[in-house]
Amino acid sequence: MSEFLAMGGHAAFVWPAWALTLATLAAFTATSWRARARAAAALAAEEREDEARRDAGTSR
């Protein structure tokens, strides 16, 4: 197992590359989730406004 972790003497390059890759993927995932939540909230607000406009227009 220690030979695997040493990566044939290249561990100083391999493991930071893995860490950077995983950190980047985690950041992209978190950013996407937040953007989706904001878009869903904006769409819901727009739908509520449209519903209110339709209700206001039919009550006249």
C-alpha positions as CSV (number, residue, x, y, z in Angstrom):
1,M,0.0,0.0,0.0
2,S,2.8,2.4,0.8
3,E,4.3,1.8,-2.7
4,F,0.9,2.8,-4.2
5,L,0.7,5.9,-2.1
6,A,4.3,6.9,-3.0
7,M,3.3,6.6,-6.7
8,G,6.7,5.5,-7.7
9,G,8.3,8.7,-6.3
10,H,5.8,11.0,-8.0
11,A,3.4,11.4,-5.1
12,A,4.4,15.0,-4.6
13,F,2.8,15.7,-8.1
14,V,0.1,13.1,-8.2
15,W,-1.8,13.7,-5.0
16,P,-1.9,17.5,-5.2
17,A,-3.3,17.1,-8.8
18,W,-6.0,14.8,-7.5
19,A,-6.8,17.2,-4.7
20,L,-7.0,20.1,-7.1
21,T,-9.2,18.1,-9.4
22,L,-11.6,17.1,-6.7
23,A,-11.7,20.6,-5.2
24,T,-12.5,22.0,-8.7
25,L,-15.3,19.4,-9.2
26,A,-16.7,20.2,-5.8
27,A,-16.7,23.9,-6.5
28,F,-18.4,23.4,-9.9
29,T,-21.0,21.2,-8.3
30,A,-21.8,23.7,-5.5
31,T,-21.9,26.6,-7.9
32,S,-24.3,24.7,-10.2
33,W,-26.6,23.7,-7.2
34,R,-26.7,27.3,-6.1
35,A,-27.4,28.7,-9.6
36,R,-30.2,26.1,-10.0
37,A,-31.8,27.1,-6.7
38,R,-31.6,30.8,-7.6
39,A,-33.2,30.1,-11.1
40,A,-35.9,28.0,-9.5
41,A,-36.7,30.7,-7.0
42,A,-36.8,33.4,-9.7
43,L,-39.1,31.3,-11.9
44,A,-41.4,30.6,-8.9
45,A,-41.5,34.4,-8.2
46,E,-42.3,35.2,-11.8
47,E,-45.1,32.5,-11.9
48,R,-46.6,34.0,-8.7
49,E,-46.5,37.5,-10.3
50,D,-48.1,36.2,-13.5
51,E,-50.8,34.4,-11.5
52,A,-51.5,37.7,-9.5
53,R,-51.7,39.7,-12.8
54,R,-54.2,37.1,-14.2
55,D,-56.3,37.2,-11.0
56,A,-56.3,41.0,-11.0
57,G,-57.3,41.1,-14.7
58,T,-60.3,38.7,-14.3
59,S,-61.8,40.4,-11.3
60,R,-62.6,43.6,-13.1
